[in-house]
Amino acid sequence: MTPPHISTDRDSIVPAESLVHQVEEAASLIRQRWSVAPRMGIILGTGLGNFAREIDAEAVIPYGEIPHFPRSTAIGHAGQLVCGRLRGLPVVTMEGRFHIYEGYPAWQITLPVRAMHALGAEMLVVSNAAGGVNPYFRTGDVMAIEDHINLMGANPLIGPTNDALGDRFPDMSCPYDLDLIEQAQSIARREDFVCHQGVYVALTGPNYETRAEYRFLRKIGGDVIGMSTVPEVIVAHQLRLRVLALSTVTNVCLPDALGETDGVEVVAAATQAERKLRAIVLGIAEQLIN
């Protein structure tokens, strides 16, 4: 039996007025628990949940208590919203995200981004665990996403719309904020580690890719591959949020020297690389508050 919070059709759509109402209800519940307007929204991906400890939490809300939020079922995802201050900066942080492979339609995966915007967030920082197809990348590296290729076969903007949801046809030529990418690289240099720039390829999952798929994804310009991030970025850009997206390379996917990929190992690798992500996000928060 399918749990009631999971859609049985990942391509299902929702009336625009209904989506606006759902966003308002979700934001209203969060405001009841935490009355501060956040400046930054943060989405923590696989293995990166420990970052939430850096936040001086003023409210922690399980997703199950927020109207219309899906439930996070992925490994390493706590499934709660942490509201508080990061180096003094008001932030709202998703400790765990949602994925198409969990059975959710793209519009529902991205509802939390719309709620963050409704609360007042001006910027979105997204993290993810990704497989590296660039042969120069190594496990534990961090990459700032400068562009993406969407091979998910899904888009959160499909369906009825209205002005409250944002532009109908948002331009996606530059969805990732170049100034934030430069700040991330500057922080990495200061902290003595490399922050690559590159292209993220989004796939549905949940299976990992075949050798032929790895070759194809590299040939079309991919540097890392993953199963998230792009739906959230599309909606954030539609809402005119500044976006910084960071990938942690948790496994290297070289088709001619390929080992088996294990989900537990991916989480462990992401956790080991967390200090780099932490340095970048903390550095950006400090610059915003000063």
C-alpha positions in Angstrom: 0.0 0.0 0.0 1.4 3.4 -1.0 1.8 5.8 2.0 -0.7 8.7 1.8 2.1 11.3 1.5 3.6 9.8 -1.6 2.2 10.5 -5.0 1.7 7.4 -7.3 2.4 9.6 -10.3 5.7 11.5 -10.5 4.3 13.6 -13.4 1.1 14.6 -11.6 0.3 18.3 -11.5 -1.5 20.5 -9.1 -3.7 23.5 -9.8 -1.8 26.8 -9.4 -4.2 28.1 -6.7 -3.8 24.9 -4.8 0.0 25.1 -4.8 0.0 28.7 -3.7 -2.4 27.7 -0.8 -0.1 24.8 0.2 2.9 27.1 0.2 1.1 29.6 2.4 0.0 26.9 4.8 3.5 25.5 5.1 5.0 29.0 5.6 2.4 29.8 8.2 3.2 26.8 10.3 6.9 27.6 10.2 6.2 31.3 11.2 4.2 30.0 14.2 7.3 28.2 15.5 9.9 30.8 14.4 8.9 34.4 13.7 12.2 35.5 12.2 12.5 36.2 8.5 15.4 34.1 7.1 17.9 35.6 4.8 19.2 32.3 3.5 17.7 28.9 2.8 20.0 25.9 3.0 19.3 22.3 1.7 21.6 19.7 3.1 22.1 16.6 1.0 23.3 13.0 1.6 25.8 12.6 4.4 25.9 16.3 5.1 23.4 16.6 7.9 26.0 17.2 10.6 26.3 20.8 9.3 23.1 21.6 11.1 25.0 21.5 14.3 26.7 24.8 13.2 23.3 26.5 13.5 22.2 28.1 16.7 18.8 26.5 16.5 15.8 28.4 17.7 13.2 26.0 16.3 13.5 22.4 14.9 10.4 21.2 13.1 10.0 17.6 11.8 8.8 17.6 8.2 5.8 15.5 9.3 4.5 18.5 11.3 4.6 21.0 8.3 1.6 20.9 6.1 2.2 19.5 2.6 5.9 18.7 3.2 6.8 15.3 1.9 8.6 12.8 4.1 12.3 12.2 3.6 13.1 8.5 3.2 16.7 8.7 1.8 19.6 7.3 3.7 21.4 10.0 5.8 18.5 12.4 5.8 17.1 13.5 9.2 13.9 14.9 7.8 13.5 18.1 9.8 13.7 21.9 9.3 16.2 23.7 11.5 15.5 27.4 12.0 18.0 29.7 13.7 21.2 31.7 13.1 24.4 30.8 11.3 27.2 33.1 12.5 24.4 35.5 13.4 22.6 35.2 10.0 19.0 34.1 10.1 18.7 30.8 8.1 16.2 28.1 7.5 17.8 24.7 6.8 16.4 21.5 5.4 18.2 18.6 7.1 17.4 16.2 4.4 15.7 16.7 1.0 13.3 14.9 -1.3 13.9 13.0 -4.5 11.9 12.0 -7.5 13.0 8.4 -6.9 11.1 8.5 -3.6 7.9 8.8 -5.7 7.3 12.5 -5.4 6.3 14.7 -8.3 8.7 17.6 -9.0 6.3 20.3 -7.9 6.1 18.7 -4.4 9.8 18.2 -4.1 10.3 21.9 -4.5 7.4 23.1 -2.3 9.9 23.7 0.5 11.9 26.1 -1.7 8.7 28.1 -2.3 8.0 28.1 1.4 11.5 29.4 2.2 10.9 32.2 -0.3 7.6 33.0 1.2 9.3 33.3 4.6 11.7 35.9 3.2 14.8 34.0 2.0 16.8 35.9 -0.6 19.3 33.2 -1.3 19.5 29.4 -1.5 22.5 27.2 -0.8 22.1 23.7 -1.9 24.5 20.7 -1.2 24.5 17.2 -2.6 26.6 14.1 -2.8 27.6 13.3 -6.4 29.6 10.9 -8.5 32.5 12.3 -10.3 32.9 11.6 -14.1 35.6 14.2 -14.6 38.8 12.1 -14.5 40.6 14.9 -12.6 38.2 14.8 -9.7 38.9 12.7 -6.6 36.7 11.4 -3.8 36.3 14.1 -1.2 36.6 17.0 -3.6 34.0 19.8 -3.6 32.6 21.4 -6.8 30.6 24.6 -7.2 28.0 24.0 -9.8 28.2 26.5 -12.6 25.6 24.9 -14.9 23.5 21.7 -15.1 22.0 19.2 -17.5 18.6 18.0 -16.6 18.1 14.4 -17.7 15.4 13.6 -15.0 12.6 13.7 -17.4 10.7 16.0 -15.0 10.3 19.7 -14.4 8.7 21.4 -11.3 7.2 24.1 -13.5 5.0 21.8 -15.5 1.3 22.4 -15.0 -1.0 25.4 -14.4 0.6 28.6 -13.1 -0.1 32.1 -12.0 1.8 35.3 -11.2 2.3 34.2 -7.6 4.4 31.2 -8.6 6.8 33.3 -10.7 7.7 33.6 -14.4 6.1 31.1 -16.7 9.2 30.8 -18.9 12.3 31.7 -16.7 15.5 32.1 -18.5 18.0 29.4 -17.3 21.2 30.7 -19.0 22.7 31.6 -15.7 20.8 30.0 -12.7 23.9 29.8 -10.5 25.1 33.1 -9.0 28.6 33.9 -10.3 29.5 36.1 -7.4 28.7 33.4 -4.9 30.8 30.9 -6.9 33.7 33.3 -6.8 33.2 33.7 -3.0 33.2 30.0 -2.6 36.4 29.6 -4.5 38.0 32.5 -2.6 37.1 30.8 0.7 38.5 27.5 -0.5 41.8 29.1 -1.4 42.0 30.8 2.0 41.3 27.4 3.7 43.8 25.6 1.5 41.6 23.3 -0.5 40.3 23.1 -4.1 36.8 24.1 -5.0 36.2 23.0 -8.6 33.7 24.5 -10.9 31.7 22.4 -13.3 28.5 20.9 -14.7 26.1 18.8 -12.7 24.0 16.2 -14.6 20.7 15.3 -12.9 19.3 11.8 -13.3 16.2 10.2 -11.7 17.9 7.2 -10.0 17.7 5.4 -7.6 20.1 3.0 -9.4 23.6 4.1 -10.1 24.7 4.3 -13.7 26.1 1.8 -16.2 29.5 2.0 -17.7 28.0 3.2 -21.0 26.0 5.8 -19.2 29.1 7.1 -17.4 30.9 7.5 -20.8 27.9 9.3 -22.3 27.5 11.7 -19.4 31.1 12.7 -19.6 30.9 13.2 -23.3 28.0 15.5 -23.1 29.9 17.8 -20.7 29.1 16.4 -17.2 31.6 16.7 -14.4 29.5 15.2 -11.7 26.2 13.3 -11.6 23.5 13.0 -9.0 19.8 12.5 -8.3 18.7 15.9 -6.9 19.3 19.6 -6.8 18.1 20.6 -10.3 14.4 20.8 -9.5 15.1 23.0 -6.5 17.4 25.3 -8.5 14.8 25.7 -11.2 12.2 26.9 -8.8 14.7 29.0 -6.8 15.7 30.7 -10.1 12.1 31.2 -11.1 11.6 33.0 -7.7 14.7 35.1 -8.4 16.7 33.7 -5.5 20.5 33.8 -5.6 21.7 30.2 -5.8 24.9 28.5 -4.8 25.0 24.8 -5.3 27.9 22.6 -4.0 28.6 19.0 -4.9 30.7 16.7 -2.7 32.4 14.1 -4.9 31.6 10.9 -3.0 32.8 8.4 -5.6 34.7 8.5 -8.8 32.9 7.0 -11.8 35.6 6.1 -14.4 34.0 3.5 -16.7 37.3 1.7 -17.5 38.2 1.3 -13.9 34.8 1.1 -12.2 34.2 -0.4 -8.8 30.8 -1.1 -7.3 29.1 1.9 -5.8 27.5 1.4 -2.4 25.1 3.9 -0.7 26.7 3.5 2.7 30.1 4.3 1.3 28.6 7.4 -0.4 27.3 8.7 2.9 30.7 8.0 4.6 32.6 9.9 1.9 30.3 12.8 2.1 30.7 13.0 5.8 34.5 13.0 5.5 34.4 15.9 3.1 31.9 17.9 5.2 34.6 20.3 6.6 35.1 21.8 3.1 31.4 22.4 2.7 31.2 23.8 6.2 34.0 26.3 5.5 32.4 27.6 2.4 28.9 28.1 3.8 30.1 29.6 7.1 32.4 31.9 5.1 29.5 33.2 3.0 27.3 33.6 6.0 29.9 35.7 7.7 30.3 37.9 4.6 26.6 38.5 4.5 26.3 39.4 8.2 29.3 41.8 8.1 
